Amino acid sequence: MNRLTLHLIGPVEITGPADQRLTPRGMRARGALAVLGTARGLRVTRARLQDLLFSDRDPDHGNASLRQLLREIRQGLGPARDALVTGPGWVGLDPDRVQVDLAARPGPDGQVPEFAADLDIPDPEFEDWLRDARQTAANRPVQVVTADALPDLLLADPMAIGQDAMVLATMILSEAAGRAADLLPIAVLAPGARRGGPMCGCRRWRGCRVASSAWWCG
């Protein structure tokens, strides 16, 4: 059984195997996922969820809107729609199918994105809940991202006509890769490289340097 991951730091996203995006488009549907993902046991009462997302609507209208919202989440989940579970008076996420990612990781700018950064739902009850949730998330320790956890940028040998052009192309490629590694959380590997060895090129590893257009990591 494939597990899903609900990401709540930064934009609310739920992904499946191979990072398949299963996130619903509606903001209130994503808000419901944020509420469920932080609830004890990953479940809340329907009344609580309705009050958070549709407090400005009469009970019948709010109940109908909540049913539509749950259908939207299931449609987004596709074949994994059974990960959204319901029971008498409650709704939740199956903890055996869904893992929640609340790790505070710095982004490319070095800053940690806020909790549910893409949510702006004009409901006073939800606004109060979101403010408290963001404060709680902001108090979590920041996860240090080490080089071996970074995605790799693999460089290919440049194509050029003539040896002089090849040398120039290699220098330009190395410089561009170095600038990319300074700006983005990636590890740059030259052709045939392995982490920690000659030609590693990982600008995020302590001791990395450039020598003769070849990257070394020590």
N, C-alpha and C positions, 0 to 999 in steps of 0.2 A: 504494500500500500504506500503510495507516494505521499510524502509529507509536504505541507505548504508552509511558507514563511510569511508572517505578517510583520512588515517593517513599519515602525512607528516613529523613528527619529528621522526627521526630514519629511518628505512627502509620504502620505499613507499609501503603502503598496502591499499587495499580497501576490506572492509569486509561487509558481510550482516548479517541477523539475526543469533543469536547464534555464532557470530564471524566466520561465514562461509567465507573462504578465496576466494576472487574473483579476486585476483591480477594477471595480465598477467605476463608471464615469461620474455618476452623481456625487456631489459633495456631501450630501446628507448620508448617502450610503457609505461613503468613506468615513464619515463621522461615526456611524454606527459601528464600523469595524474597529475604530479607535477606542470606543467605549467598551466593546466586547473584549478587545485585546488587553485591557487593563483591569478588567473585572475579576474578582475572585472566582476561580474555576472557569473563567472565560464565559460566564453567563450572567445575565441580568434579567429582571422581570420585564415583561412587555410594557407594563405601566411605566416603569422607570425610563426605558428607552424612548417610549412615546413622549414622556414629559420632557426629556432632554432635547428632542429633535422637533417636536411639534407642540410646544407648550402654548403657542399663540392660536391654536385651532381648537374647535369644540371637540369633545371626546370622540364622537362618531367619525368626524372628518379626520381627526388625528389617527384613529385606529385604521381607517382605510388607507391613509398615507403610509403608515407603518407596514401594512401588508404589501403595498406596492414596492416599498423600499427593500423588503426582504426578498421579493421576487427579483429585483434588480441585482442584488448581491448574488443570488443563486445563478442568474444568467451569466454574470461575470465569471463565476467559478467554473462554469461549464461542466465537464465530466467530474469535477471535484465538488459539485454542488452539495453533496451529502456532508461536507465539512461544516456547513451551517446547520445547526440542529435546533429543534424547538420541542417544547413540552407544554404541559398545562400551565399557562401563565408566564412562561419564560422563553428566552431565546439565547443561543450561545454558539460558540465554536467548539468543535470536537477537539479536546486536548490531545487525543491520539493522532489527529490529522494535522493540527496546526501548531506550529511553534512561533512564539512571539519574539521578535528581535527589538530590544530596547537598548542596544549597545550605543553608547555615545562616542562616535568616531569623528575625528576632525575631517572636514571636507577639504577640497583643493586649496581653499583660502586659509586653512589652518583653524577655522572656526567650527564648532560643533553645531549642526543644524538644530533648530528647536523641535520639540515634540509636535507631530502632526502639522508640519510647517505650511501645508497647502490648504488647511481648513480655515474657512471664514464663514461660518453659518450664522445668519442673523436671527438667532433665538437667544433670549437672555439667559435661559436655563443652561443651554449648551455653552454659551460664552463664559459663564461662571465655572462650569465644569472644566472647560478647556484651559482657563487661566490656572486653576489649581493643578491640573495634570501637567501643564508645562513647567510650573514651579517645582513639582516633584521630580520631573525628569531632569531639570537643570541642576538639581542637587546630587544627581548620580555621578560617580567618578568617571572621568573621561578614559576611554579605552585607548591605550597606546598601540598604534599600528606599527608593527615591525616590518622590516624589509621583506621577510619571507612570507608575509601575508599580503603583499602588494601584487596586483596584476602585472604581468610581464608585457613589455613592448619589445617585440623581436625585430631586430634590424636585418635587412637583406643586403647583400652586396650590390652596390650601385652598378648601373649599366652605363658605360661610356666608351667612346671611340678614342683610343690612344691612351698611353700610360699617364700623360700629364692630366688629361681630363679625368681619369680614374682617381688620381690622387686628390684633385680638387673636389670631385664629387664625394669622396670619402670624408674629407675634412668638413664639407658642408653638412653631410648627413650626421656626423658625430656631433657637430655644434648644435644642430637642430634637436637631436635626441637629448643632449645635455640640458637644453633649455626646457624641453618638455618635462624632463624628470624634475627640474626645479619648480615647475608650475603645477604638476599633477602628481597624485599619489600612485606612481608606477615605478617599476624596476625595468631599466633599459638593458637588454641583452643583445650583444653582437651576434652575427651568424655563427652557429656552432658553439655558443657559449653555454656555460652552466653557472649557476649561482655560486659565488665564492671562489671561482677559479679564474684563470686568465681570460681576458676578453669579457668578463662578466658585465662590466659597464653599469653596475647598479649605483646610480647617484645617491640612492637613499641609504647605502651602507656606509658606516664610518670608515674612513680611510680610502674611499674611492678617489681615483685621480685619472687624468687623461695623459697618455704618453704616446707620441708618434701616431696620432689618430686612432689608437687602439685603447679600449677601456680595460682597466684593471681594478680589481676590488681586493683590498687586503685589510 
